[in-house]
């Protein structure tokens, strides 16, 4: 068995201050037995206006956010799934919302660009979001080998699209990792249900890492970072505030559940008999 850690933050518009807080928690986690750490969506920047993502956009392999996380992974000899970082595109008015995976040597071993962009108006509210104004969507699914097992990457709003995770199942995914900044209004109704559903229907662990609290933009995020086992049970949760949680990833237990309860083998039988 191995252990995974998840950090929860209430990030603001000051990149350096946010990175200092991330570093504080990574230092604490380095003294535990966790082999991999997950950071939230927008861990380094929750700006007053989304246009600031363009100002802080980095090129692949170069920039203060990437450099910081790479050095932290190397210093602490730990894998880090770095929530999201704004990455420049060929269009100066667009960036991608990108998750990089750093190994224990500080090397980037995978990149995932958020596929589903949050363009919505919340019901019974004045809140609206239009991520596509500054972000380009990604196209590629990512499932990678890590010290805790085969990890499938997704980001926040992706959680609402079960088809994405069914496609990852074809690559024998074992752990779904979902950095998030879920809104409070939707999160208090949907978050836990959606996270548990993705675990249950795919017989996977789900590790989430969230933003929590009020941000300078006026947005309120839901928190509730959680680690859920393949049977849909919450093994660790941080309801609110900044901090981190840890939990064991037991792939023997996962394989035993899949063997005894072979739901995944019963997919797409309609019309084939």
C-alpha positions as CSV (number, residue, x, y, z in Angstrom):
1,X,0.0,0.0,0.0
2,X,1.0,3.6,-0.7
3,X,-0.3,6.9,0.6
4,X,-1.4,10.0,-1.3
5,X,-1.8,13.6,0.0
6,X,-4.2,16.3,-1.1
7,X,-3.7,20.0,-0.3
8,X,-6.6,22.5,0.1
9,X,-6.1,26.2,-0.3
10,X,-7.9,29.6,-0.4
11,X,-5.6,31.1,-3.1
12,X,-5.6,34.8,-4.0
13,X,-4.1,37.1,-6.6
14,X,-0.5,37.1,-5.2
15,X,1.4,34.3,-6.8
16,X,4.4,34.4,-4.5
17,X,2.2,34.3,-1.4
18,X,0.2,31.3,-2.7
19,X,3.5,29.5,-3.5
20,X,4.8,30.1,0.0
21,X,1.7,28.5,1.4
22,X,2.0,25.5,-0.9
23,X,5.7,25.2,0.1
24,X,4.7,25.1,3.8
25,X,2.3,22.2,3.3
26,X,4.7,20.3,1.0
27,X,7.3,20.6,3.8
28,X,4.9,19.0,6.2
29,X,3.8,16.3,3.8
30,X,7.5,15.4,3.1
31,X,7.7,14.2,6.7
32,X,4.9,11.7,6.1
33,X,4.9,8.5,4.0
34,X,2.9,10.0,1.1
35,X,4.5,9.3,-2.2
36,X,2.4,11.8,-4.3
37,X,0.7,15.1,-3.5
38,X,-2.1,16.8,-5.4
39,X,-2.6,20.6,-5.6
40,X,-5.9,22.4,-6.3
41,X,-7.0,24.1,-9.5
42,X,-5.5,27.6,-9.7
43,X,-3.3,26.9,-6.7
44,X,-0.9,29.7,-7.6
45,X,-3.4,32.3,-8.8
46,X,-7.1,33.0,-8.0
47,X,-7.2,36.5,-9.6
48,X,-9.7,39.4,-9.3
49,X,-10.3,39.2,-13.0
50,X,-9.6,36.2,-15.3
51,X,-7.6,38.3,-17.7
52,X,-4.8,38.1,-15.1
53,X,-4.3,34.5,-16.1
54,X,-3.0,35.9,-19.4
55,X,-0.5,38.2,-17.5
56,X,0.8,35.2,-15.5
57,X,0.8,32.7,-18.4
58,X,4.0,30.7,-18.6
59,X,5.7,28.9,-21.5
60,X,6.0,25.1,-21.2
61,X,9.1,24.3,-19.1
62,X,9.8,27.9,-18.0
63,X,8.2,30.2,-15.5
64,X,8.2,30.9,-11.7
65,X,5.3,28.6,-11.0
66,X,6.7,25.6,-12.8
67,X,10.2,26.3,-11.5
68,X,8.9,26.4,-7.9
69,X,7.0,23.1,-8.1
70,X,9.9,21.4,-9.9
71,X,12.3,22.4,-7.1
72,X,9.8,21.4,-4.4
73,X,9.4,17.9,-6.0
74,X,13.2,17.5,-6.2
75,X,13.9,18.8,-2.7
76,X,11.3,16.6,-1.0
77,X,11.7,13.6,-3.3
78,X,8.0,13.4,-3.9
79,X,5.7,13.4,-7.0
80,X,3.5,16.5,-7.3
81,X,0.3,16.8,-9.5
82,X,0.3,20.5,-9.9
83,X,-3.3,21.5,-10.0
84,X,-3.5,24.0,-12.8
85,X,-1.1,26.5,-14.2
86,X,-1.9,29.0,-17.0
87,X,0.1,28.1,-20.1
88,X,0.6,30.4,-23.1
89,X,-0.8,29.4,-26.5
90,X,-0.2,30.7,-30.0
91,X,-3.1,33.1,-29.3
92,X,-1.9,35.9,-27.0
93,X,-5.5,36.2,-25.7
94,X,-5.8,32.6,-24.6
95,X,-4.0,30.3,-22.2
96,X,-4.6,26.7,-21.3
97,X,-5.6,25.5,-17.8
98,X,-2.9,22.9,-17.5
99,X,-2.0,20.2,-15.0
100,X,1.6,19.1,-14.9
101,X,2.8,16.0,-13.2
102,X,6.3,16.3,-11.7
103,X,8.2,13.2,-10.6
104,X,10.5,13.0,-7.5
105,X,13.4,14.4,-9.6
106,X,11.4,17.5,-10.5
107,X,10.9,16.4,-14.1
108,X,7.5,16.9,-15.9
109,X,6.3,13.4,-16.9
110,X,2.8,14.4,-18.1
111,X,0.6,17.3,-19.1
112,X,-3.2,17.5,-19.2
113,X,-5.1,20.5,-20.5
114,X,-8.6,21.0,-19.1
115,X,-11.1,19.7,-21.7
116,X,-14.5,21.0,-20.3
117,X,-14.5,24.8,-19.8
118,X,-16.9,26.3,-17.2
119,X,-19.2,28.5,-19.3
120,X,-22.4,28.8,-17.2
121,X,-24.9,31.0,-15.5
122,X,-25.8,29.6,-12.0
123,X,-29.6,29.3,-11.4
124,X,-31.2,31.7,-8.9
125,X,-28.0,33.7,-8.7
126,X,-26.1,36.6,-10.3
127,X,-23.0,34.4,-10.7
128,X,-21.8,33.5,-14.2
129,X,-18.6,32.1,-15.5
130,X,-17.1,32.1,-19.0
131,X,-13.7,30.3,-18.9
132,X,-13.6,30.1,-22.7
133,X,-13.0,33.9,-22.8
134,X,-9.4,33.3,-21.7
135,X,-8.8,29.6,-21.9
136,X,-8.4,27.1,-24.8
137,X,-9.8,23.7,-24.1
138,X,-7.7,20.6,-24.3
139,X,-8.3,17.5,-26.4
140,X,-6.3,14.6,-25.0
141,X,-7.0,12.2,-22.2
142,X,-4.2,11.3,-19.8
143,X,-3.6,8.1,-17.8
144,X,-0.1,7.7,-16.4
145,X,1.9,5.4,-14.2
146,X,2.8,6.9,-10.8
147,X,4.1,5.5,-7.5
148,X,0.5,5.1,-6.3
149,X,-0.9,3.4,-9.4
150,X,-2.3,4.3,-12.8
151,X,-3.7,7.8,-12.5
152,X,-6.2,9.5,-14.7
153,X,-6.2,13.3,-14.8
154,X,-9.2,15.6,-14.9
155,X,-9.9,19.1,-13.7
156,X,-13.0,20.5,-11.8
157,X,-15.8,20.8,-14.4
158,X,-14.6,17.6,-16.1
159,X,-16.1,15.8,-13.1
160,X,-19.6,16.3,-14.6
161,X,-18.8,14.3,-17.7
162,X,-18.7,10.6,-16.9
163,X,-17.9,9.8,-20.5
164,X,-14.4,11.1,-20.0
165,X,-13.7,8.7,-17.1
166,X,-15.2,5.8,-19.1
167,X,-12.6,6.5,-21.8
168,X,-9.9,6.5,-19.1
169,X,-11.1,3.1,-18.0
170,X,-10.0,1.7,-21.3
171,X,-6.4,2.5,-20.2
172,X,-7.0,0.6,-16.9
173,X,-7.1,3.7,-14.7
174,X,-7.0,3.0,-11.0
175,X,-7.0,6.4,-9.4
176,X,-8.8,9.5,-10.7
177,X,-7.1,12.8,-9.6
178,X,-9.3,15.9,-9.9
179,X,-7.9,19.3,-8.8
180,X,-10.9,21.7,-8.4
181,X,-12.3,25.1,-7.6
182,X,-16.0,24.1,-7.3
183,X,-18.4,27.0,-6.6
184,X,-20.1,26.9,-3.3
185,X,-23.6,27.1,-4.8
186,X,-23.2,24.0,-7.0
187,X,-20.8,22.3,-4.6
188,X,-23.1,22.1,-1.6
189,X,-25.6,20.2,-3.7
190,X,-23.6,18.3,-6.3
191,X,-19.9,17.9,-5.3
192,X,-20.0,14.9,-2.9
193,X,-22.5,13.0,-5.1
194,X,-20.5,13.5,-8.3
195,X,-17.2,12.5,-6.6
196,X,-18.7,9.3,-5.1
197,X,-20.4,8.5,-8.4
198,X,-17.2,8.6,-10.4
199,X,-15.6,6.3,-7.8
200,X,-18.5,3.8,-7.7
201,X,-19.1,3.6,-11.4
202,X,-15.5,3.1,-12.3
203,X,-14.5,1.1,-9.1
204,X,-11.6,3.6,-8.7
205,X,-10.1,5.7,-6.0
206,X,-10.9,9.4,-6.5
207,X,-8.5,12.0,-5.1
208,X,-9.7,15.7,-5.1
209,X,-7.8,18.8,-4.2
210,X,-9.9,21.9,-3.8
211,X,-10.0,25.7,-3.3
212,X,-12.1,26.8,-0.3
213,X,-13.6,30.0,0.9
214,X,-14.0,33.6,-0.4
215,X,-11.7,34.9,-3.1
216,X,-10.9,38.5,-4.2
217,X,-13.1,38.1,-7.3
218,X,-16.2,37.6,-5.0
219,X,-16.3,33.9,-5.9
220,X,-16.9,31.5,-3.0
221,X,-15.5,28.0,-3.5
222,X,-16.8,24.8,-1.8
223,X,-13.7,23.1,-0.3
224,X,-14.4,19.6,0.8
225,X,-11.3,18.0,-0.6
226,X,-11.8,14.3,-0.3
227,X,-10.3,10.9,-1.0
228,X,-12.8,8.3,-1.9
229,X,-12.2,4.6,-2.2
230,X,-13.5,2.3,-5.0
231,X,-16.6,1.4,-3.0
232,X,-17.6,5.1,-2.8
233,X,-16.6,5.6,0.9
234,X,-14.8,8.7,2.0
235,X,-11.5,7.8,3.6
236,X,-10.4,11.3,4.2
237,X,-11.9,14.8,4.0
238,X,-11.2,18.4,4.8
239,X,-14.5,20.2,4.9
240,X,-13.2,23.7,5.0
241,X,-10.0,25.8,5.6
242,X,-6.5,25.4,4.3
243,X,-4.5,22.3,5.0
244,X,-4.0,18.8,3.7
245,X,-5.4,15.2,4.0
246,X,-3.8,11.8,3.4
247,X,-5.1,8.3,2.7
248,X,-3.8,4.9,1.7
249,X,-4.2,3.6,-1.8
250,X,-4.6,-0.1,-1.6
251,X,-4.5,-1.6,-5.2
252,X,-4.9,-5.1,-3.8
253,X,-8.3,-4.0,-2.3
254,X,-9.2,-2.3,-5.6
255,X,-8.4,-5.4,-7.6
256,X,-10.3,-7.6,-5.2
257,X,-13.4,-5.4,-5.5
258,X,-13.2,-5.5,-9.3
259,X,-12.8,-9.3,-9.3
260,X,-15.7,-10.0,-6.9
261,X,-18.0,-7.3,-8.3
262,X,-17.1,-7.2,-12.0
263,X,-19.3,-4.3,-13.0
264,X,-16.7,-3.0,-15.5
265,X,-16.8,-6.3,-17.4
266,X,-20.6,-5.9,-17.9
267,X,-20.4,-2.6,-19.8
268,X,-22.0,-2.4,-23.2
269,X,-23.8,-5.7,-23.2
270,X,-27.1,-4.3,-24.4
271,X,-27.8,-5.5,-27.9
272,X,-24.9,-7.9,-28.0
273,X,-26.7,-11.0,-26.8
